[in-house]
Amino acid sequence: MSMRNLGLISFASLIAGLVGYIYWRNTPQGIVSTIYNSPDQQSLPVQVGEAVVNTIAKITTPITDSITNIIGIKFPNWISQRTAGLSDRINEIAGRWGVPPAFMMAIVQQESSGRATITVNTKTAQGKAVGLTQITEATGLASCGLNLQQLQDPDINLECAGEIMWNYYQKYKDWNAVAIAWFSGPGAADTYANTGVIPQTCDKYGKCTPSYVQEVMNKYNNLSTIMIA
């Protein structure tokens, strides 16, 4: 067999494996297998698969968004597809709290990709972050009087998120500041409100506040064209 044919077979096998992985990760078994207390508890194949999928998404999303803006063709997005079923509930709950549904949906997409049972160990005094909007144990208890198990319920999680978001907005009058507070806490949002500078605080996985806020607000702006802003 020639090297060229061997290369083509290897490339085809890689593509087939990646397509199969993307399909599997959206099945009930795949969702359970890719949600752990933290990414470092995932098996090596799952870590590799997630890294590849996320890298492809980062590369292709700006390209497909640009094509959409130019020719008006919307390309499929597995995160958008997964969270689409939440639109009615988010519209109702966010509206009840006076929060733009598009903003709440942006947080859901950013934090959990629509996976209601995802739990992440923050390894901080805040405890585990749980559910659609990744509310921490400490915040859920202090702001909503809810425990970790209660926050795993999608409706309860969204209700608590709506209350917290509304309280943040009443304080800052700026959804950028709300996104900052969501990721880094109200102390960071206070700094932004006083200085106009987003603090360069990062989580244990290397995600930093400025990039988080930019990603959330980009989602918010995009979702505002199809949801209630």
C-alpha positions as CSV (number, residue, x, y, z in Angstrom):
1,M,0.0,0.0,0.0
2,S,1.4,3.4,-1.0
3,M,2.1,6.1,1.6
4,R,-0.5,8.3,-0.1
5,N,-3.3,5.7,0.3
6,L,-2.2,5.0,3.9
7,G,-2.4,8.7,4.7
8,L,-5.9,8.9,3.2
9,I,-7.1,5.9,5.2
10,S,-5.6,7.4,8.4
11,F,-7.3,10.8,7.7
12,A,-10.6,9.1,6.9
13,S,-10.4,7.1,10.1
14,L,-9.7,10.2,12.1
15,I,-12.7,12.1,10.7
16,A,-14.9,9.0,11.2
17,G,-13.7,8.7,14.8
18,L,-14.3,12.4,15.5
19,V,-17.8,12.3,14.0
20,G,-18.6,9.2,16.1
21,Y,-17.3,10.9,19.2
22,I,-19.4,14.1,18.6
23,Y,-22.5,11.9,18.1
24,W,-21.7,9.8,21.3
25,R,-21.1,12.8,23.5
26,N,-24.6,14.0,22.8
27,T,-26.3,10.7,23.8
28,P,-27.4,10.2,27.4
29,Q,-24.4,7.9,27.9
30,G,-22.0,10.3,26.4
31,I,-23.3,13.2,28.5
32,V,-22.9,11.3,31.7
33,S,-19.4,10.2,30.7
34,T,-18.2,13.7,29.9
35,I,-19.6,15.3,33.1
36,Y,-17.4,14.8,36.1
37,N,-16.5,16.8,39.2
38,S,-13.8,18.4,37.2
39,P,-12.1,17.9,33.7
40,D,-9.1,16.3,35.3
41,Q,-11.3,13.4,36.3
42,Q,-12.2,12.5,32.8
43,S,-10.6,9.6,31.1
44,L,-7.8,10.3,28.6
45,P,-9.9,9.5,25.5
46,V,-12.7,11.8,26.7
47,Q,-10.2,14.6,27.5
48,V,-8.7,14.3,24.0
49,G,-12.1,14.1,22.3
50,E,-13.3,17.2,24.2
51,A,-10.1,19.1,23.4
52,V,-10.4,18.3,19.7
53,V,-14.1,19.2,19.6
54,N,-13.6,22.5,21.5
55,T,-10.6,23.4,19.2
56,I,-12.6,22.8,16.1
57,A,-15.5,24.8,17.5
58,K,-13.2,27.7,18.2
59,I,-11.7,27.6,14.7
60,T,-15.0,27.1,12.8
61,T,-17.4,29.2,14.7
62,P,-16.0,32.6,13.6
63,I,-15.8,31.3,10.0
64,T,-19.4,30.1,10.0
65,D,-20.6,33.3,11.7
66,S,-18.9,35.4,9.1
67,I,-20.5,33.3,6.3
68,T,-23.8,33.7,8.0
69,N,-23.4,37.5,8.1
70,I,-22.5,37.6,4.4
71,I,-24.9,35.1,2.8
72,G,-27.5,34.6,5.5
73,I,-27.1,30.8,5.8
74,K,-27.1,29.6,9.4
75,F,-24.8,26.7,10.2
76,P,-25.8,24.1,12.8
77,N,-24.2,24.3,16.3
78,W,-24.5,21.4,18.7
79,I,-24.5,23.7,21.7
80,S,-27.3,25.8,20.2
81,Q,-29.2,22.7,19.4
82,R,-28.9,21.4,22.9
83,T,-30.0,24.6,24.5
84,A,-32.8,25.3,22.1
85,G,-35.2,23.2,24.1
86,L,-34.6,25.5,27.1
87,S,-35.8,28.6,25.3
88,D,-39.4,28.6,26.5
89,R,-38.4,28.0,30.1
90,I,-35.7,30.7,30.0
91,N,-38.1,33.2,28.3
92,E,-40.6,32.6,31.1
93,I,-38.2,32.6,34.1
94,A,-35.9,35.4,32.9
95,G,-38.9,37.5,32.0
96,R,-40.3,37.0,35.5
97,W,-37.1,38.4,37.0
98,G,-36.7,41.2,34.5
99,V,-33.6,39.6,33.0
100,P,-33.1,39.5,29.2
101,P,-33.7,35.9,28.2
102,A,-30.9,36.2,25.7
103,F,-28.4,37.1,28.5
104,M,-29.6,34.1,30.6
105,M,-29.3,31.8,27.6
106,A,-25.8,33.2,27.0
107,I,-24.8,32.3,30.5
108,V,-26.3,28.8,30.1
109,Q,-24.4,28.2,26.9
110,Q,-21.2,29.5,28.3
111,E,-21.4,27.7,31.7
112,S,-22.9,24.3,30.9
113,S,-23.8,24.0,27.2
114,G,-27.3,23.2,28.3
115,R,-26.3,20.2,30.5
116,A,-28.5,20.4,33.6
117,T,-26.6,17.9,35.7
118,I,-23.0,19.2,35.2
119,T,-21.1,19.7,38.5
120,V,-17.7,21.2,38.7
121,N,-15.4,21.2,41.8
122,T,-14.2,24.8,42.0
123,K,-11.6,23.8,44.7
124,T,-12.4,27.0,46.5
125,A,-14.4,28.0,49.5
126,Q,-17.4,28.5,47.1
127,G,-17.7,24.7,46.8
128,K,-19.0,22.9,43.8
129,A,-20.7,24.8,40.9
130,V,-23.8,23.0,39.6
131,G,-26.4,23.0,37.0
132,L,-27.3,25.0,33.9
133,T,-25.8,28.3,35.1
134,Q,-23.1,26.8,37.4
135,I,-24.2,28.4,40.6
136,T,-21.8,27.6,43.4
137,E,-22.9,26.0,46.7
138,A,-22.0,29.1,48.7
139,T,-23.8,31.5,46.3
140,G,-26.9,29.3,46.0
141,L,-27.2,29.0,49.8
142,A,-26.5,32.7,50.5
143,S,-28.6,34.2,47.6
144,C,-31.5,31.7,47.3
145,G,-31.4,29.4,50.3
146,L,-30.8,26.4,48.1
147,N,-28.5,23.4,48.6
148,L,-26.5,21.6,45.9
149,Q,-29.1,18.9,45.3
150,Q,-31.9,21.5,44.8
151,L,-29.7,23.5,42.3
152,Q,-29.5,20.4,40.1
153,D,-33.1,20.9,39.2
154,P,-33.1,23.0,35.9
155,D,-36.1,25.2,36.8
156,I,-34.8,25.9,40.3
157,N,-31.4,26.6,39.0
158,L,-32.7,29.1,36.5
159,E,-35.0,30.7,39.1
160,C,-32.0,31.2,41.4
161,A,-29.9,32.5,38.5
162,G,-32.6,35.0,37.6
163,E,-32.7,36.3,41.2
164,I,-28.9,36.7,41.3
165,M,-28.7,38.3,37.9
166,W,-31.4,40.8,38.7
167,N,-29.8,41.7,42.0
168,Y,-26.4,42.2,40.2
169,Y,-28.0,44.3,37.6
170,Q,-29.8,46.5,40.1
171,K,-26.4,47.2,41.7
172,Y,-24.3,47.7,38.5
173,K,-26.9,48.7,35.7
174,D,-24.5,47.0,33.2
175,W,-24.8,43.4,31.9
176,N,-21.0,43.4,31.3
177,A,-20.6,43.8,35.1
178,V,-23.2,41.1,35.7
179,A,-21.1,38.7,33.5
180,I,-18.0,39.7,35.5
181,A,-19.7,39.1,38.8
182,W,-20.9,35.7,37.5
183,F,-17.4,34.6,36.7
184,S,-15.3,36.3,39.2
185,G,-17.6,37.5,41.9
186,P,-19.0,40.9,42.9
187,G,-15.6,42.1,44.0
188,A,-14.3,42.0,40.5
189,A,-17.5,43.7,39.2
190,D,-17.0,46.4,41.8
191,T,-13.5,47.0,40.4
192,Y,-14.9,47.2,36.9
193,A,-17.7,49.6,38.0
194,N,-15.2,51.9,39.7
195,T,-12.4,51.8,37.1
196,G,-13.9,50.6,33.8
197,V,-11.2,47.9,33.7
198,I,-12.1,44.2,33.8
199,P,-9.8,42.4,36.3
200,Q,-7.5,39.8,34.9
201,T,-8.6,37.1,37.2
202,C,-8.4,33.5,36.0
203,D,-9.9,30.2,37.1
204,K,-7.9,27.0,37.6
205,Y,-8.4,26.0,34.0
206,G,-6.8,29.2,32.6
207,K,-10.0,31.0,31.6
208,C,-9.7,34.7,32.5
209,T,-12.4,37.2,33.1
210,P,-11.9,39.4,30.0
211,S,-12.2,36.5,27.6
212,Y,-15.2,35.1,29.6
213,V,-17.0,38.4,29.4
214,Q,-16.3,38.8,25.7
215,E,-17.6,35.3,24.9
216,V,-20.7,35.8,27.0
217,M,-21.5,39.2,25.5
218,N,-20.9,37.9,22.0
219,K,-23.4,35.1,22.7
220,Y,-25.8,37.6,24.2
221,N,-25.6,39.9,21.1
222,N,-26.1,37.0,18.7
223,L,-29.0,35.5,20.7
224,S,-30.6,38.9,20.9
225,T,-31.5,38.6,17.2
226,I,-33.5,35.5,17.8
227,M,-34.7,35.8,21.4
228,I,-36.0,38.6,23.6
229,A,-33.0,40.8,24.3
